[in-house]
Amino acid sequence: MGSRSFVVVGSGIAGAFTAYFLARRGVAVTLVERGEIGGEASGNNPGGLNPLHGPGIPGPMGDLALASFRLHAEVAEDVRRSSGIDFASRPVARVHLAFDDRDLHELAHAKAPYETVPGFAARWLERDELLAREPRLDRSVLRGLETEGNLRVDPGAYTRAVARAASHHGARMLRGEVRGLVRRSERILAVVVHAIEADEASEASEADTIGCDGVVFATGPWSAEPASWLDCALPIEPVQGEMLLVETETESEPVRLDLVWREAALYPTGGRTLWVGGTERRVGFDREPSDEGRSILESGLRRLLPEIGAFRVLRRTAALRPVTPDGFPIVGMASGWENACLALGGGRKGMLLAPAMGRATADLLLDGTTDAPIDTCAPARFLHAASRRGRRA
């Protein structure tokens, strides 16, 4: 087993977890990243691990979401100890707000799984209790649903911690750009890398060919080149999400509750600072924060807390989430290939789903099978969709 070697392309949270689970199985792993670990969407999000809502949850993605949530807890101590990084994992209560009948209906539906899944709970907060806990709330609020059982991490620190834990277990880190594959029939023999920077354990030179027994593509929204190399459908769109880190005025009370209403969300970070999210803009690979995004976020903050008073923006972030047409990730062996695996398209749930995606890909490459519930994520679903469109045409 120890003589086998694998390459993981991309060190976002899915790629980091893939390298981590492969390295823990005792095989040689090279994790290739052309940028900064945790520098993209994996490091620029609220860090919420919320397994009971989202695309296909409850529903076809529910089992995978819960399995992945439990994996986070299972590996947390090893990741923390192996990396030496405090990623600030903590329980978080969140209050979902209702301002009209539509909101009340959606929250009643969202409440059900919190009542049946062990470790989670939800309760209604009436208007008076909401205003007592956060007097600056818009007074047209009708009710709130407070949920418990979810976790939050510092996303950038967590991604770096998982990558460093993979290194602790034997993975090599290589800063470089994959330029192509060496193949024989349906099998990848090597990955061609232009190395930018290698760690001391890496043997890659300025341009090198890294032989391997298998490759995992965890390239986030940058899927066009892997799709071309593998000649398979990877319909992943970059969707830009923006956030603001704001600080309220000195004399104001800190915001102490996570507050969510539709797309608007407030995430206190301690003291007088809080993150404000979120937006979704389809602007290709544009990663620059926009005036439009800032306006939407500031409007959301004032919609929820109209009496917030003055605040100043400390930081603006924009990152690209990899989103598939059905909102579910792509996890599994690439169609027609013996040793190419995919771990892509986590979208807004990428942080939550990453350990299950990583463990599943490691299992598939090493064992040929996995017990992770990834049927909904099969890469072949887009191949079939393309075939159906071709027949209709």
URLIN-V201383 format. One record per residue. N is the residue number from 1. PSI is psi in degrees with one decimal (none if undefined). Layout:
N:PSI  N:PSI
//
This chain:
1:-42.3  2:-19.1  3:-9.3  4:150.5  5:146.8  6:153.5  7:132.0  8:122.4  9:111.2  10:124.4  11:31.0  12:-174.7  13:-34.7  14:-44.0  15:-39.0  16:-42.8  17:-34.3  18:-48.2  19:-38.4  20:-49.3  21:-33.7  22:-47.0  23:-37.1  24:-21.4  25:-1.8  26:14.1  27:162.0  28:134.3  29:134.7  30:120.5  31:115.5  32:127.7  33:130.7  34:-14.7  35:-148.6  36:136.3  37:126.1  38:13.8  39:-14.0  40:-142.3  41:-30.9  42:-24.0  43:2.0  44:71.4  45:171.0  46:-13.3  47:19.4  48:134.9  49:90.3  50:94.5  51:-0.1  52:7.6  53:157.0  54:-178.0  55:122.3  56:13.7  57:123.3  58:153.7  59:-145.0  60:-20.9  61:-0.4  62:-45.6  63:-40.9  64:-40.6  65:-45.0  66:-40.5  67:-39.5  68:-39.1  69:-41.9  70:-31.6  71:-38.1  72:-48.4  73:-36.5  74:-37.8  75:-4.1  76:-45.6  77:-40.5  78:-42.0  79:-43.9  80:-46.5  81:-43.3  82:-32.2  83:-27.9  84:16.0  85:130.2  86:111.0  87:14.1  88:45.5  89:130.6  90:151.6  91:150.9  92:134.5  93:139.8  94:140.1  95:115.9  96:128.2  97:148.0  98:126.9  99:-7.6  100:179.9  101:-34.4  102:-45.8  103:-43.3  104:-40.7  105:-45.1  106:-38.1  107:-34.5  108:-38.5  109:-40.7  110:-25.8  111:-30.9  112:-51.2  113:-28.7  114:-19.4  115:-12.1  116:-20.1  117:122.1  118:139.2  119:-5.4  120:156.0  121:157.6  122:145.4  123:152.2  124:141.2  125:122.0  126:166.7  127:-45.0  128:-40.1  129:-39.3  130:-47.1  131:-29.3  132:-36.2  133:-29.0  134:88.6  135:-16.9  136:-2.2  137:147.7  138:125.6  139:-2.0  140:1.8  141:140.0  142:-47.2  143:167.0  144:152.5  145:112.9  146:122.8  147:145.5  148:153.2  149:-17.3  150:166.2  151:161.7  152:144.8  153:162.7  154:110.1  155:-41.6  156:-45.7  157:-37.3  158:-45.1  159:-44.1  160:-36.5  161:-43.2  162:-42.9  163:-42.2  164:-35.2  165:-37.9  166:-43.1  167:-41.3  168:-35.6  169:4.1  170:-5.9  171:146.3  172:138.0  173:130.6  174:120.3  175:112.7  176:175.8  177:126.5  178:128.3  179:-10.4  180:-178.7  181:148.9  182:125.5  183:157.5  184:110.4  185:-122.1  186:19.0  187:133.7  188:128.0  189:-28.8  190:162.1  191:131.3  192:120.6  193:134.3  194:107.8  195:134.8  196:-44.7  197:132.5  198:153.4  199:175.0  200:-27.0  201:-12.7  202:143.8  203:6.3  204:140.6  205:-166.1  206:-41.1  207:124.1  208:160.9  209:116.8  210:109.5  211:148.5  212:162.9  213:-4.9  214:158.9  215:139.3  216:127.4  217:111.3  218:58.4  219:12.4  220:-136.5  221:-10.8  222:72.0  223:-5.7  224:-45.0  225:-47.9  226:-38.8  227:-38.9  228:-45.4  229:-39.2  230:-8.8  231:51.0  232:161.8  233:120.5  234:76.7  235:74.7  236:126.0  237:136.1  238:124.0  239:118.1  240:130.6  241:133.2  242:150.8  243:154.3  244:136.7  245:118.4  246:156.2  247:127.2  248:165.6  249:156.2  250:-41.0  251:-5.3  252:154.9  253:143.3  254:148.4  255:126.3  256:-8.4  257:139.1  258:125.9  259:132.4  260:133.4  261:110.9  262:-118.1  263:-14.0  264:137.4  265:141.8  266:130.5  267:96.2  268:142.7  269:2.3  270:145.9  271:-139.8  272:14.7  273:150.1  274:150.0  275:141.8  276:124.3  277:176.3  278:163.8  279:161.6  280:115.1  281:130.6  282:92.2  283:31.4  284:-136.4  285:24.7  286:119.7  287:14.5  288:132.2  289:146.0  290:156.8  291:-37.0  292:-45.1  293:-43.7  294:-42.1  295:-42.4  296:-43.6  297:-43.9  298:-36.1  299:-39.0  300:-41.3  301:-47.2  302:-24.7  303:-41.7  304:-40.2  305:74.3  306:-18.5  307:27.5  308:-24.4  309:-161.7  310:147.7  311:160.6  312:146.5  313:120.2  314:-31.4  315:142.8  316:131.7  317:149.7  318:132.3  319:160.3  320:118.0  321:138.2  322:115.4  323:131.9  324:165.0  325:-34.1  326:0.1  327:-0.1  328:148.5  329:170.2  330:112.3  331:122.6  332:-178.2  333:136.5  334:136.6  335:127.4  336:4.4  337:145.6  338:-30.2  339:28.4  340:124.2  341:151.3  342:137.8  343:83.6  344:161.4  345:33.3  346:-18.1  347:-139.6  348:-18.2  349:14.6  350:-42.1  351:-44.6  352:-47.0  353:-10.2  354:-46.6  355:-37.1  356:-38.9  357:-44.2  358:-43.7  359:-38.9  360:-43.6  361:-39.5  362:-43.8  363:-45.1  364:-41.9  365:-36.7  366:-32.2  367:-16.0  368:-0.5  369:165.1  370:149.6  371:2.6  372:137.1  373:77.6  374:14.4  375:-39.9  376:-19.4  377:8.2  378:129.6  379:-30.3  380:-15.4  381:-29.9  382:-29.1  383:-45.0  384:-40.9  385:-41.5  386:-38.8  387:-41.0  388:-40.7  389:-37.8  390:-39.9  391:-38.1  392:-36.0  393:none
//
